[in-house]
Amino acid sequence: MKTIKKQFRTVSLLFGVIIMLQSCTVYKSTAVTLDQAAKTENKVKIKTKSNNTLKFKRVDFEDGKYYGVKKVNGASLKTPLEENNFSLIRVKNKTLSTVLSIGVPVVVVGGLTAIAAASCCGIDLSNVDWNN
């Protein structure tokens, strides 16, 4: 009974980590301009000169002005942006975000399945030499 509780705790912890990684967004390390961010139509993370962080679903350019768009209660909210107020503008790295959102949970679930299969079949993993 104790081993079942211990395995249940481990499995529930790992599933919690998997769920948290599903909402992972990775931003590119290189800074871009507001014009480049508007052209990508991706998520944008903006750091202001006062050291605040703003996150937007995308940046739009309308009537000669830039707007940060985010969803609030299902409605799109446009916030006017002034380029001289920002110290860093980064866009979402779609490739790495996808790899982390899919790859990490697949590896974790695969590892859990291997451990569960090994313990179910009576394979003792404590004697395995993991250095070779």
Wavefront OBJ file of the C-alpha trace (Angstrom):
o trace
v 0.000 0.000 0.000
v 2.885 2.379 0.784
v 4.492 1.822 -2.611
v 1.216 2.583 -4.370
v 0.876 5.868 -2.468
v 4.494 6.753 -3.259
v 4.031 6.000 -6.956
v 0.744 7.929 -6.980
v 2.468 11.001 -5.518
v 5.247 10.787 -8.088
v 2.833 10.363 -10.980
v 0.610 13.225 -9.806
v 3.642 15.500 -9.412
v 4.867 14.703 -12.907
v 1.413 15.253 -14.400
v 1.300 18.626 -12.650
v 4.623 19.543 -14.249
v 3.336 18.413 -17.644
v 0.234 20.581 -17.301
v 2.318 23.605 -16.351
v 4.634 23.080 -19.333
v 1.680 23.013 -21.728
v 1.227 26.760 -21.255
v 4.897 27.459 -21.908
v 5.738 30.325 -24.262
v 9.333 30.891 -25.323
v 10.379 34.279 -26.673
v 13.274 34.894 -29.045
v 16.339 36.351 -27.359
v 16.911 38.988 -30.036
v 15.127 42.311 -29.700
v 12.922 43.578 -32.553
v 11.235 46.850 -33.429
v 7.501 47.461 -33.094
v 7.251 47.359 -36.894
v 8.844 43.901 -37.017
v 6.630 42.702 -34.137
v 3.522 43.922 -35.986
v 4.559 42.049 -39.138
v 5.027 38.716 -37.321
v 1.503 38.713 -35.812
v 2.824 36.543 -32.948
v 2.732 36.948 -29.185
v 4.922 39.816 -28.021
v 6.659 40.501 -24.714
v 7.633 44.121 -24.114
v 9.831 45.437 -21.311
v 9.327 49.107 -20.538
v 11.990 51.582 -19.463
v 10.374 51.571 -16.001
v 11.142 47.786 -15.881
v 7.514 46.616 -16.273
v 6.693 43.659 -18.512
v 3.775 43.809 -20.932
v 2.508 40.777 -22.848
v 0.273 41.012 -25.890
v -1.343 38.506 -28.194
v -0.040 40.578 -31.113
v 0.900 44.111 -32.153
v -1.256 45.935 -34.729
v -0.420 49.006 -36.801
v -3.452 51.175 -37.554
v -3.721 54.816 -38.590
v 0.005 55.398 -38.086
v -0.035 54.080 -34.497
v 0.952 50.797 -32.868
v -1.464 48.940 -30.599
v -0.845 45.976 -28.332
v -3.780 43.548 -28.519
v -4.745 41.255 -25.658
v -7.924 39.366 -24.839
v -9.766 40.385 -21.690
v -12.962 38.459 -20.851
v -13.264 37.296 -24.471
v -13.004 40.803 -25.947
v -9.959 42.256 -27.704
v -8.435 45.172 -25.827
v -6.131 47.498 -27.774
v -3.498 49.408 -25.827
v -1.693 52.268 -27.612
v 2.078 51.773 -27.706
v 4.814 54.389 -28.012
v 8.110 53.016 -29.258
v 10.279 55.354 -27.180
v 8.875 53.929 -23.887
v 10.304 50.426 -24.380
v 13.712 49.007 -23.653
v 13.152 45.513 -25.123
v 10.614 43.970 -27.517
v 10.684 40.205 -28.086
v 8.429 37.981 -30.209
v 7.334 34.405 -29.577
v 9.586 31.621 -30.810
v 6.933 29.329 -32.301
v 9.276 26.436 -33.042
v 10.817 26.182 -29.583
v 7.455 26.767 -27.871
v 5.956 23.867 -29.841
v 8.916 21.583 -29.163
v 8.783 22.278 -25.426
v 4.997 22.002 -25.224
v 4.941 18.652 -27.005
v 8.410 17.153 -26.595
v 8.850 17.501 -22.836
v 5.489 15.904 -21.920
v 6.113 13.060 -24.402
v 9.532 12.353 -22.844
v 8.110 12.524 -19.306
v 5.161 10.238 -20.125
v 7.518 7.856 -21.948
v 9.837 7.748 -18.938
v 6.922 7.162 -16.574
v 5.637 4.383 -18.790
v 9.073 2.738 -18.860
v 9.404 2.971 -15.071
v 5.880 1.641 -14.548
v 6.503 -1.215 -16.980
v 9.803 -2.061 -15.274
v 8.276 -2.098 -11.800
v 5.238 -4.022 -12.999
v 7.401 -6.715 -14.599
v 9.705 -7.008 -11.603
v 12.788 -5.402 -13.166
v 15.065 -3.944 -10.480
v 16.338 -0.547 -11.667
v 18.467 0.054 -8.561
v 21.278 -2.183 -9.870
v 21.508 -0.523 -13.298
v 24.814 1.262 -14.066
v 23.509 4.621 -15.422
v 27.032 5.904 -16.242
v 27.512 3.620 -19.267
l 1 2 3 4 5 6 7 8 9 10 11 12 13 14 15 16 17 18 19 20 21 22 23 24 25 26 27 28 29 30 31 32 33 34 35 36 37 38 39 40 41 42 43 44 45 46 47 48 49 50 51 52 53 54 55 56 57 58 59 60 61 62 63 64 65 66 67 68 69 70 71 72 73 74 75 76 77 78 79 80 81 82 83 84 85 86 87 88 89 90 91 92 93 94 95 96 97 98 99 100 101 102 103 104 105 106 107 108 109 110 111 112 113 114 115 116 117 118 119 120 121 122 123 124 125 126 127 128 129 130 131 132
